[in-house]
Amino acid sequence: MTHSEHIIALDTVRAWHSGPRIVVEVDIVLDPDKTLRDSHDIAEDLQIKLESLPSVERAYVHCDYEWSHAPEHFLKKTL
């Protein structure tokens, strides 16, 4: 939330191990009137910031304009 004053909310934050380091997935909520360029730049800056952390292998940052929805991806419970 402190990365940018334009982030309205965090929808989802996940982190999991991938070898010795972790993979991070973050869904951020931005103003629906933000331009694509602005939204992209905010998300990319956050991705770069997260990937600069020594324990993070890779970061994925997704943008949305609302957070009152069902999860877009379902976790598979069985293999």
N, C-alpha and C positions, 0 to 999 in steps of 0.2 A: 504494500500500500504506500510505502514511503518512496518508492521509485519515481513516481510521477504524480503531480497534483491532478492529472486528468483521469487517473484510475478511480472509478466510482466504487468498485467492489471487486473482490476475488470470488470467483465462482467455484473453482476447484484448484486444489494444490495437491500434487502427488509426487512422491519421490521413491525410487526403488534402486536397488543395487544392480549394477551391470559390471561384474568383475570387481575390481578394487574400488571403483568410484560409483557415483550415483547418477541416475538420469532423473531430470526434473520436468514435470509438466504443470503448467500454470494456465488457467483460464481467467483472463481479466475482462472486466466490464468497463466499457468506455461510453461516452456520450454518443447517442445514435447520429448526431449531426456532425461528428468529427469526420474530416475527409479521410479517404483511404490512405493518402500519403501520411497524414498525421498519425492515424491508427497504426500503420505499418512501422513508422519510425519509433513510436513508443514501445511497441512490442519487440522490435529488433534491438533497441537499446537495453531492454530488460533481459532479453536472451543473452546478449553479450555480457552484461553484468553478472548474470547467473553462471555463465560458462567460465568467467574469470575466477570463480571460487575454486580453490584447489581440490575440493572433493567432488566437483561436478564434472562429469564426462560430457554430458549433452543436456541442453535445455530446449524445451518446446513451449512456446508461448502462443496461446490462442486468444483472439479478440472476439468479443460479442458485445451487443448493446443491451442485453437483458439477462437476467439470471433466474427467472421463474419458469423454468422449463425442465422437462425430463432429461436425464443424462443422454448425451449424444452417442456415447459409446458404452457398451455393456461389457463388463469383464467376464471372460469365460471361466466358469467354475471348474470344469473338468477338461481333461486333455484327451 
